[in-house]
Amino acid sequence: MTIIILIDIGLPMIFVAIPVMVVTLLPVVCLEAIVLRCSIGITYKQATKASFLTNLASTLLGIPMSWLLLVLIQMITGGDRAYGLKTPLTKFLAVTWQAPWLIPYESDLYWMIPAAGLFLLIPFFFVSWCVEYLVARRILKGVDPISTRRGVRNANIASYGLLALYLVMVLVTAKPRA
């Protein structure tokens, strides 16, 4: 009975996004530390500390807050209703407009989850860049703010690019469950 109720409410994509971001936190910190080091010219120790703290802030604060804002926009604008998946437009809207909280089209979630995840990477990237820049500025006080902004942007392009590549691979290989 409980499972049916949970399935009928749809899929809040934050429950997919946060575990992935927590699991990938260490590799992302390492990758972004390398990019920060190369982009800004700081020590590996500074880059690792900045990368860890900035990514922790964006994972635990930035992403959930942006997801909540996206859910509110979805609900306010009518995206909380099932419009079906009969046309390419309704399929597109189901994984963009309704990406924060997917409507429970159970037989199509195999492709909708990675597609919605790809779409959500766009706002999450910009929120991460902003949050991480603000945190990095405090940590890297002696570094030029423009260099810091560019370095954080480059680091996020690298990590979000790899996340997008992973989701594209999942989407391309996705198959319906028998």
PyMOL commands that place a pseudoatom at each C-alpha (Angstrom):
pseudoatom trace, name=CA, resn=MET, resi=1, chain=A, elem=C, hetatm=0, pos=[0.000, 0.000, 0.000]
pseudoatom trace, name=CA, resn=THR, resi=2, chain=A, elem=C, hetatm=0, pos=[2.754, 2.470, 0.894]
pseudoatom trace, name=CA, resn=ILE, resi=3, chain=A, elem=C, hetatm=0, pos=[4.675, 1.697, -2.296]
pseudoatom trace, name=CA, resn=ILE, resi=4, chain=A, elem=C, hetatm=0, pos=[1.649, 2.473, -4.463]
pseudoatom trace, name=CA, resn=ILE, resi=5, chain=A, elem=C, hetatm=0, pos=[1.159, 5.793, -2.713]
pseudoatom trace, name=CA, resn=LEU, resi=6, chain=A, elem=C, hetatm=0, pos=[4.817, 6.708, -3.201]
pseudoatom trace, name=CA, resn=ILE, resi=7, chain=A, elem=C, hetatm=0, pos=[4.732, 5.786, -6.877]
pseudoatom trace, name=CA, resn=ASP, resi=8, chain=A, elem=C, hetatm=0, pos=[1.612, 7.864, -7.453]
pseudoatom trace, name=CA, resn=ILE, resi=9, chain=A, elem=C, hetatm=0, pos=[3.242, 11.060, -6.170]
pseudoatom trace, name=CA, resn=GLY, resi=10, chain=A, elem=C, hetatm=0, pos=[5.908, 11.055, -8.838]
pseudoatom trace, name=CA, resn=LEU, resi=11, chain=A, elem=C, hetatm=0, pos=[9.668, 11.222, -8.465]
pseudoatom trace, name=CA, resn=PRO, resi=12, chain=A, elem=C, hetatm=0, pos=[11.309, 14.194, -6.777]
pseudoatom trace, name=CA, resn=MET, resi=13, chain=A, elem=C, hetatm=0, pos=[14.582, 14.292, -8.721]
pseudoatom trace, name=CA, resn=ILE, resi=14, chain=A, elem=C, hetatm=0, pos=[16.440, 15.612, -5.683]
pseudoatom trace, name=CA, resn=PHE, resi=15, chain=A, elem=C, hetatm=0, pos=[16.306, 12.013, -4.402]
pseudoatom trace, name=CA, resn=VAL, resi=16, chain=A, elem=C, hetatm=0, pos=[18.233, 10.996, -7.507]
pseudoatom trace, name=CA, resn=ALA, resi=17, chain=A, elem=C, hetatm=0, pos=[20.543, 14.027, -7.726]
pseudoatom trace, name=CA, resn=ILE, resi=18, chain=A, elem=C, hetatm=0, pos=[21.833, 14.265, -4.151]
pseudoatom trace, name=CA, resn=PRO, resi=19, chain=A, elem=C, hetatm=0, pos=[22.967, 10.600, -3.835]
pseudoatom trace, name=CA, resn=VAL, resi=20, chain=A, elem=C, hetatm=0, pos=[24.790, 10.902, -7.177]
pseudoatom trace, name=CA, resn=MET, resi=21, chain=A, elem=C, hetatm=0, pos=[26.437, 14.138, -6.081]
pseudoatom trace, name=CA, resn=VAL, resi=22, chain=A, elem=C, hetatm=0, pos=[27.453, 12.667, -2.723]
pseudoatom trace, name=CA, resn=VAL, resi=23, chain=A, elem=C, hetatm=0, pos=[28.940, 9.564, -4.393]
pseudoatom trace, name=CA, resn=THR, resi=24, chain=A, elem=C, hetatm=0, pos=[30.803, 11.698, -6.941]
pseudoatom trace, name=CA, resn=LEU, resi=25, chain=A, elem=C, hetatm=0, pos=[31.929, 14.324, -4.399]
pseudoatom trace, name=CA, resn=LEU, resi=26, chain=A, elem=C, hetatm=0, pos=[35.462, 12.952, -3.946]
pseudoatom trace, name=CA, resn=PRO, resi=27, chain=A, elem=C, hetatm=0, pos=[36.241, 12.526, -7.676]
pseudoatom trace, name=CA, resn=VAL, resi=28, chain=A, elem=C, hetatm=0, pos=[34.712, 15.950, -8.387]
pseudoatom trace, name=CA, resn=VAL, resi=29, chain=A, elem=C, hetatm=0, pos=[36.800, 17.550, -5.626]
pseudoatom trace, name=CA, resn=CYS, resi=30, chain=A, elem=C, hetatm=0, pos=[39.952, 15.982, -7.104]
pseudoatom trace, name=CA, resn=LEU, resi=31, chain=A, elem=C, hetatm=0, pos=[39.121, 17.011, -10.677]
pseudoatom trace, name=CA, resn=GLU, resi=32, chain=A, elem=C, hetatm=0, pos=[38.126, 20.536, -9.715]
pseudoatom trace, name=CA, resn=ALA, resi=33, chain=A, elem=C, hetatm=0, pos=[41.235, 20.939, -7.531]
pseudoatom trace, name=CA, resn=ILE, resi=34, chain=A, elem=C, hetatm=0, pos=[43.397, 20.119, -10.553]
pseudoatom trace, name=CA, resn=VAL, resi=35, chain=A, elem=C, hetatm=0, pos=[41.478, 22.573, -12.733]
pseudoatom trace, name=CA, resn=LEU, resi=36, chain=A, elem=C, hetatm=0, pos=[41.642, 25.283, -10.042]
pseudoatom trace, name=CA, resn=ARG, resi=37, chain=A, elem=C, hetatm=0, pos=[45.384, 24.711, -9.649]
pseudoatom trace, name=CA, resn=CYS, resi=38, chain=A, elem=C, hetatm=0, pos=[45.961, 25.034, -13.379]
pseudoatom trace, name=CA, resn=SER, resi=39, chain=A, elem=C, hetatm=0, pos=[43.506, 27.928, -13.910]
pseudoatom trace, name=CA, resn=ILE, resi=40, chain=A, elem=C, hetatm=0, pos=[44.482, 30.113, -10.977]
pseudoatom trace, name=CA, resn=GLY, resi=41, chain=A, elem=C, hetatm=0, pos=[48.034, 29.012, -10.237]
pseudoatom trace, name=CA, resn=ILE, resi=42, chain=A, elem=C, hetatm=0, pos=[47.524, 28.244, -6.552]
pseudoatom trace, name=CA, resn=THR, resi=43, chain=A, elem=C, hetatm=0, pos=[49.090, 25.393, -4.593]
pseudoatom trace, name=CA, resn=TYR, resi=44, chain=A, elem=C, hetatm=0, pos=[47.564, 21.921, -4.628]
pseudoatom trace, name=CA, resn=LYS, resi=45, chain=A, elem=C, hetatm=0, pos=[46.792, 22.282, -0.925]
pseudoatom trace, name=CA, resn=GLN, resi=46, chain=A, elem=C, hetatm=0, pos=[44.887, 25.552, -1.512]
pseudoatom trace, name=CA, resn=ALA, resi=47, chain=A, elem=C, hetatm=0, pos=[43.123, 24.104, -4.539]
pseudoatom trace, name=CA, resn=THR, resi=48, chain=A, elem=C, hetatm=0, pos=[42.078, 20.942, -2.704]
pseudoatom trace, name=CA, resn=LYS, resi=49, chain=A, elem=C, hetatm=0, pos=[40.808, 22.860, 0.319]
pseudoatom trace, name=CA, resn=ALA, resi=50, chain=A, elem=C, hetatm=0, pos=[38.900, 25.312, -1.879]
pseudoatom trace, name=CA, resn=SER, resi=51, chain=A, elem=C, hetatm=0, pos=[37.488, 22.546, -4.047]
pseudoatom trace, name=CA, resn=PHE, resi=52, chain=A, elem=C, hetatm=0, pos=[36.348, 20.488, -1.074]
pseudoatom trace, name=CA, resn=LEU, resi=53, chain=A, elem=C, hetatm=0, pos=[34.667, 23.341, 0.783]
pseudoatom trace, name=CA, resn=THR, resi=54, chain=A, elem=C, hetatm=0, pos=[33.061, 24.875, -2.297]
pseudoatom trace, name=CA, resn=ASN, resi=55, chain=A, elem=C, hetatm=0, pos=[31.682, 21.556, -3.500]
pseudoatom trace, name=CA, resn=LEU, resi=56, chain=A, elem=C, hetatm=0, pos=[30.411, 20.708, -0.042]
pseudoatom trace, name=CA, resn=ALA, resi=57, chain=A, elem=C, hetatm=0, pos=[28.531, 24.018, 0.048]
pseudoatom trace, name=CA, resn=SER, resi=58, chain=A, elem=C, hetatm=0, pos=[27.038, 23.597, -3.413]
pseudoatom trace, name=CA, resn=THR, resi=59, chain=A, elem=C, hetatm=0, pos=[26.088, 19.947, -2.810]
pseudoatom trace, name=CA, resn=LEU, resi=60, chain=A, elem=C, hetatm=0, pos=[24.486, 20.473, 0.584]
pseudoatom trace, name=CA, resn=LEU, resi=61, chain=A, elem=C, hetatm=0, pos=[23.037, 23.973, 0.144]
pseudoatom trace, name=CA, resn=GLY, resi=62, chain=A, elem=C, hetatm=0, pos=[23.078, 25.226, -3.439]
pseudoatom trace, name=CA, resn=ILE, resi=63, chain=A, elem=C, hetatm=0, pos=[21.621, 22.225, -5.251]
pseudoatom trace, name=CA, resn=PRO, resi=64, chain=A, elem=C, hetatm=0, pos=[18.776, 21.553, -2.775]
pseudoatom trace, name=CA, resn=MET, resi=65, chain=A, elem=C, hetatm=0, pos=[17.822, 25.252, -2.680]
pseudoatom trace, name=CA, resn=SER, resi=66, chain=A, elem=C, hetatm=0, pos=[17.801, 25.532, -6.466]
pseudoatom trace, name=CA, resn=TRP, resi=67, chain=A, elem=C, hetatm=0, pos=[15.798, 22.296, -6.763]
pseudoatom trace, name=CA, resn=LEU, resi=68, chain=A, elem=C, hetatm=0, pos=[13.221, 23.669, -4.312]
pseudoatom trace, name=CA, resn=LEU, resi=69, chain=A, elem=C, hetatm=0, pos=[12.935, 26.881, -6.341]
pseudoatom trace, name=CA, resn=LEU, resi=70, chain=A, elem=C, hetatm=0, pos=[12.504, 24.822, -9.541]
pseudoatom trace, name=CA, resn=VAL, resi=71, chain=A, elem=C, hetatm=0, pos=[9.770, 22.711, -7.881]
pseudoatom trace, name=CA, resn=LEU, resi=72, chain=A, elem=C, hetatm=0, pos=[7.938, 25.863, -6.808]
pseudoatom trace, name=CA, resn=ILE, resi=73, chain=A, elem=C, hetatm=0, pos=[8.128, 27.232, -10.351]
pseudoatom trace, name=CA, resn=GLN, resi=74, chain=A, elem=C, hetatm=0, pos=[6.906, 23.887, -11.695]
pseudoatom trace, name=CA, resn=MET, resi=75, chain=A, elem=C, hetatm=0, pos=[3.917, 23.848, -9.319]
pseudoatom trace, name=CA, resn=ILE, resi=76, chain=A, elem=C, hetatm=0, pos=[2.994, 27.508, -9.797]
pseudoatom trace, name=CA, resn=THR, resi=77, chain=A, elem=C, hetatm=0, pos=[3.076, 27.253, -13.595]
pseudoatom trace, name=CA, resn=GLY, resi=78, chain=A, elem=C, hetatm=0, pos=[0.946, 24.104, -13.873]
pseudoatom trace, name=CA, resn=GLY, resi=79, chain=A, elem=C, hetatm=0, pos=[3.727, 21.568, -14.248]
pseudoatom trace, name=CA, resn=ASP, resi=80, chain=A, elem=C, hetatm=0, pos=[2.294, 19.466, -11.441]
pseudoatom trace, name=CA, resn=ARG, resi=81, chain=A, elem=C, hetatm=0, pos=[-0.264, 17.791, -13.721]
pseudoatom trace, name=CA, resn=ALA, resi=82, chain=A, elem=C, hetatm=0, pos=[0.093, 14.804, -16.034]
pseudoatom trace, name=CA, resn=TYR, resi=83, chain=A, elem=C, hetatm=0, pos=[-0.243, 15.867, -19.661]
pseudoatom trace, name=CA, resn=GLY, resi=84, chain=A, elem=C, hetatm=0, pos=[0.744, 12.505, -21.117]
pseudoatom trace, name=CA, resn=LEU, resi=85, chain=A, elem=C, hetatm=0, pos=[3.622, 11.468, -23.347]
pseudoatom trace, name=CA, resn=LYS, resi=86, chain=A, elem=C, hetatm=0, pos=[1.809, 11.154, -26.656]
pseudoatom trace, name=CA, resn=THR, resi=87, chain=A, elem=C, hetatm=0, pos=[3.720, 13.787, -28.639]
pseudoatom trace, name=CA, resn=PRO, resi=88, chain=A, elem=C, hetatm=0, pos=[7.353, 14.853, -28.847]
pseudoatom trace, name=CA, resn=LEU, resi=89, chain=A, elem=C, hetatm=0, pos=[6.366, 18.172, -27.223]
pseudoatom trace, name=CA, resn=THR, resi=90, chain=A, elem=C, hetatm=0, pos=[4.717, 16.535, -24.191]
pseudoatom trace, name=CA, resn=LYS, resi=91, chain=A, elem=C, hetatm=0, pos=[7.731, 14.220, -23.821]
pseudoatom trace, name=CA, resn=PHE, resi=92, chain=A, elem=C, hetatm=0, pos=[10.056, 17.223, -23.965]
pseudoatom trace, name=CA, resn=LEU, resi=93, chain=A, elem=C, hetatm=0, pos=[7.988, 19.125, -21.387]
pseudoatom trace, name=CA, resn=ALA, resi=94, chain=A, elem=C, hetatm=0, pos=[7.887, 16.049, -19.120]
pseudoatom trace, name=CA, resn=VAL, resi=95, chain=A, elem=C, hetatm=0, pos=[11.683, 16.061, -18.787]
pseudoatom trace, name=CA, resn=THR, resi=96, chain=A, elem=C, hetatm=0, pos=[12.311, 19.826, -18.799]
pseudoatom trace, name=CA, resn=TRP, resi=97, chain=A, elem=C, hetatm=0, pos=[9.421, 21.758, -17.264]
pseudoatom trace, name=CA, resn=GLN, resi=98, chain=A, elem=C, hetatm=0, pos=[8.563, 18.798, -15.034]
pseudoatom trace, name=CA, resn=ALA, resi=99, chain=A, elem=C, hetatm=0, pos=[12.183, 17.708, -14.438]
pseudoatom trace, name=CA, resn=PRO, resi=100, chain=A, elem=C, hetatm=0, pos=[12.377, 18.753, -10.770]
pseudoatom trace, name=CA, resn=TRP, resi=101, chain=A, elem=C, hetatm=0, pos=[9.465, 16.495, -9.822]
pseudoatom trace, name=CA, resn=LEU, resi=102, chain=A, elem=C, hetatm=0, pos=[8.785, 13.900, -12.502]
pseudoatom trace, name=CA, resn=ILE, resi=103, chain=A, elem=C, hetatm=0, pos=[5.192, 12.834, -13.087]
pseudoatom trace, name=CA, resn=PRO, resi=104, chain=A, elem=C, hetatm=0, pos=[4.865, 9.076, -12.414]
pseudoatom trace, name=CA, resn=TYR, resi=105, chain=A, elem=C, hetatm=0, pos=[4.917, 7.640, -15.920]
pseudoatom trace, name=CA, resn=GLU, resi=106, chain=A, elem=C, hetatm=0, pos=[6.318, 4.379, -14.535]
pseudoatom trace, name=CA, resn=SER, resi=107, chain=A, elem=C, hetatm=0, pos=[6.914, 2.645, -17.857]
pseudoatom trace, name=CA, resn=ASP, resi=108, chain=A, elem=C, hetatm=0, pos=[8.903, 5.623, -19.171]
pseudoatom trace, name=CA, resn=LEU, resi=109, chain=A, elem=C, hetatm=0, pos=[11.027, 6.506, -16.141]
pseudoatom trace, name=CA, resn=TYR, resi=110, chain=A, elem=C, hetatm=0, pos=[13.926, 4.467, -17.580]
pseudoatom trace, name=CA, resn=TRP, resi=111, chain=A, elem=C, hetatm=0, pos=[14.609, 7.255, -20.090]
pseudoatom trace, name=CA, resn=MET, resi=112, chain=A, elem=C, hetatm=0, pos=[12.943, 10.154, -18.264]
pseudoatom trace, name=CA, resn=ILE, resi=113, chain=A, elem=C, hetatm=0, pos=[15.265, 10.044, -15.232]
pseudoatom trace, name=CA, resn=PRO, resi=114, chain=A, elem=C, hetatm=0, pos=[18.531, 10.497, -17.173]
pseudoatom trace, name=CA, resn=ALA, resi=115, chain=A, elem=C, hetatm=0, pos=[16.882, 13.014, -19.551]
pseudoatom trace, name=CA, resn=ALA, resi=116, chain=A, elem=C, hetatm=0, pos=[15.534, 15.076, -16.646]
pseudoatom trace, name=CA, resn=GLY, resi=117, chain=A, elem=C, hetatm=0, pos=[18.915, 14.757, -14.933]
pseudoatom trace, name=CA, resn=LEU, resi=118, chain=A, elem=C, hetatm=0, pos=[20.605, 16.193, -18.024]
pseudoatom trace, name=CA, resn=PHE, resi=119, chain=A, elem=C, hetatm=0, pos=[18.220, 19.120, -18.060]
pseudoatom trace, name=CA, resn=LEU, resi=120, chain=A, elem=C, hetatm=0, pos=[18.694, 19.767, -14.326]
pseudoatom trace, name=CA, resn=LEU, resi=121, chain=A, elem=C, hetatm=0, pos=[22.460, 19.951, -14.817]
pseudoatom trace, name=CA, resn=ILE, resi=122, chain=A, elem=C, hetatm=0, pos=[21.908, 23.341, -16.489]
pseudoatom trace, name=CA, resn=PRO, resi=123, chain=A, elem=C, hetatm=0, pos=[20.453, 25.250, -13.524]
pseudoatom trace, name=CA, resn=PHE, resi=124, chain=A, elem=C, hetatm=0, pos=[22.561, 23.208, -11.085]
pseudoatom trace, name=CA, resn=PHE, resi=125, chain=A, elem=C, hetatm=0, pos=[25.714, 24.245, -12.970]
pseudoatom trace, name=CA, resn=PHE, resi=126, chain=A, elem=C, hetatm=0, pos=[24.920, 27.945, -12.649]
pseudoatom trace, name=CA, resn=VAL, resi=127, chain=A, elem=C, hetatm=0, pos=[23.962, 27.656, -8.984]
pseudoatom trace, name=CA, resn=SER, resi=128, chain=A, elem=C, hetatm=0, pos=[27.100, 25.627, -8.247]
pseudoatom trace, name=CA, resn=TRP, resi=129, chain=A, elem=C, hetatm=0, pos=[29.269, 28.155, -10.053]
pseudoatom trace, name=CA, resn=CYS, resi=130, chain=A, elem=C, hetatm=0, pos=[27.740, 31.022, -8.068]
pseudoatom trace, name=CA, resn=VAL, resi=131, chain=A, elem=C, hetatm=0, pos=[27.844, 29.293, -4.663]
pseudoatom trace, name=CA, resn=GLU, resi=132, chain=A, elem=C, hetatm=0, pos=[31.327, 27.913, -5.222]
pseudoatom trace, name=CA, resn=TYR, resi=133, chain=A, elem=C, hetatm=0, pos=[32.639, 31.280, -6.379]
pseudoatom trace, name=CA, resn=LEU, resi=134, chain=A, elem=C, hetatm=0, pos=[31.292, 33.009, -3.254]
pseudoatom trace, name=CA, resn=VAL, resi=135, chain=A, elem=C, hetatm=0, pos=[32.869, 30.369, -1.002]
pseudoatom trace, name=CA, resn=ALA, resi=136, chain=A, elem=C, hetatm=0, pos=[36.141, 30.313, -2.976]
pseudoatom trace, name=CA, resn=ARG, resi=137, chain=A, elem=C, hetatm=0, pos=[36.485, 34.096, -2.714]
pseudoatom trace, name=CA, resn=ARG, resi=138, chain=A, elem=C, hetatm=0, pos=[36.497, 33.778, 1.075]
pseudoatom trace, name=CA, resn=ILE, resi=139, chain=A, elem=C, hetatm=0, pos=[38.990, 30.913, 1.048]
pseudoatom trace, name=CA, resn=LEU, resi=140, chain=A, elem=C, hetatm=0, pos=[41.319, 32.330, -1.631]
pseudoatom trace, name=CA, resn=LYS, resi=141, chain=A, elem=C, hetatm=0, pos=[41.505, 35.891, -0.299]
pseudoatom trace, name=CA, resn=GLY, resi=142, chain=A, elem=C, hetatm=0, pos=[44.806, 36.751, -1.976]
pseudoatom trace, name=CA, resn=VAL, resi=143, chain=A, elem=C, hetatm=0, pos=[43.686, 35.625, -5.425]
pseudoatom trace, name=CA, resn=ASP, resi=144, chain=A, elem=C, hetatm=0, pos=[42.228, 38.065, -7.944]
pseudoatom trace, name=CA, resn=PRO, resi=145, chain=A, elem=C, hetatm=0, pos=[38.385, 37.689, -7.891]
pseudoatom trace, name=CA, resn=ILE, resi=146, chain=A, elem=C, hetatm=0, pos=[38.206, 37.573, -11.699]
pseudoatom trace, name=CA, resn=SER, resi=147, chain=A, elem=C, hetatm=0, pos=[40.745, 34.729, -11.778]
pseudoatom trace, name=CA, resn=THR, resi=148, chain=A, elem=C, hetatm=0, pos=[38.824, 32.961, -9.021]
pseudoatom trace, name=CA, resn=ARG, resi=149, chain=A, elem=C, hetatm=0, pos=[35.545, 33.308, -10.923]
pseudoatom trace, name=CA, resn=ARG, resi=150, chain=A, elem=C, hetatm=0, pos=[37.162, 31.986, -14.106]
pseudoatom trace, name=CA, resn=GLY, resi=151, chain=A, elem=C, hetatm=0, pos=[38.849, 29.114, -12.253]
pseudoatom trace, name=CA, resn=VAL, resi=152, chain=A, elem=C, hetatm=0, pos=[35.632, 28.069, -10.502]
pseudoatom trace, name=CA, resn=ARG, resi=153, chain=A, elem=C, hetatm=0, pos=[33.771, 28.271, -13.822]
pseudoatom trace, name=CA, resn=ASN, resi=154, chain=A, elem=C, hetatm=0, pos=[36.386, 26.094, -15.529]
pseudoatom trace, name=CA, resn=ALA, resi=155, chain=A, elem=C, hetatm=0, pos=[36.311, 23.593, -12.686]
pseudoatom trace, name=CA, resn=ASN, resi=156, chain=A, elem=C, hetatm=0, pos=[32.518, 23.349, -12.899]
pseudoatom trace, name=CA, resn=ILE, resi=157, chain=A, elem=C, hetatm=0, pos=[32.606, 23.009, -16.683]
pseudoatom trace, name=CA, resn=ALA, resi=158, chain=A, elem=C, hetatm=0, pos=[34.943, 20.028, -16.251]
pseudoatom trace, name=CA, resn=SER, resi=159, chain=A, elem=C, hetatm=0, pos=[32.908, 18.284, -13.548]
pseudoatom trace, name=CA, resn=TYR, resi=160, chain=A, elem=C, hetatm=0, pos=[29.473, 19.017, -15.005]
pseudoatom trace, name=CA, resn=GLY, resi=161, chain=A, elem=C, hetatm=0, pos=[30.754, 18.018, -18.437]
pseudoatom trace, name=CA, resn=LEU, resi=162, chain=A, elem=C, hetatm=0, pos=[31.679, 14.589, -17.072]
pseudoatom trace, name=CA, resn=LEU, resi=163, chain=A, elem=C, hetatm=0, pos=[28.318, 14.279, -15.283]
pseudoatom trace, name=CA, resn=ALA, resi=164, chain=A, elem=C, hetatm=0, pos=[26.561, 15.169, -18.546]
pseudoatom trace, name=CA, resn=LEU, resi=165, chain=A, elem=C, hetatm=0, pos=[28.618, 12.611, -20.462]
pseudoatom trace, name=CA, resn=TYR, resi=166, chain=A, elem=C, hetatm=0, pos=[27.665, 9.949, -17.921]
pseudoatom trace, name=CA, resn=LEU, resi=167, chain=A, elem=C, hetatm=0, pos=[23.956, 10.834, -18.182]
pseudoatom trace, name=CA, resn=VAL, resi=168, chain=A, elem=C, hetatm=0, pos=[24.099, 10.794, -21.988]
pseudoatom trace, name=CA, resn=MET, resi=169, chain=A, elem=C, hetatm=0, pos=[25.610, 7.304, -21.841]
pseudoatom trace, name=CA, resn=VAL, resi=170, chain=A, elem=C, hetatm=0, pos=[22.872, 6.183, -19.432]
pseudoatom trace, name=CA, resn=LEU, resi=171, chain=A, elem=C, hetatm=0, pos=[20.197, 7.708, -21.660]
pseudoatom trace, name=CA, resn=VAL, resi=172, chain=A, elem=C, hetatm=0, pos=[21.573, 6.142, -24.844]
pseudoatom trace, name=CA, resn=THR, resi=173, chain=A, elem=C, hetatm=0, pos=[21.758, 2.692, -23.252]
pseudoatom trace, name=CA, resn=ALA, resi=174, chain=A, elem=C, hetatm=0, pos=[18.479, 2.947, -21.325]
pseudoatom trace, name=CA, resn=LYS, resi=175, chain=A, elem=C, hetatm=0, pos=[16.019, 0.126, -21.943]
pseudoatom trace, name=CA, resn=PRO, resi=176, chain=A, elem=C, hetatm=0, pos=[12.494, -0.394, -20.647]
pseudoatom trace, name=CA, resn=ARG, resi=177, chain=A, elem=C, hetatm=0, pos=[12.120, -2.915, -17.867]
pseudoatom trace, name=CA, resn=ALA, resi=178, chain=A, elem=C, hetatm=0, pos=[10.496, -6.145, -18.923]
for i in range(1, 178): cmd.bond("trace and resi %d" % i, "trace and resi %d" % (i + 1))
show_as sticks, trace
zoom trace
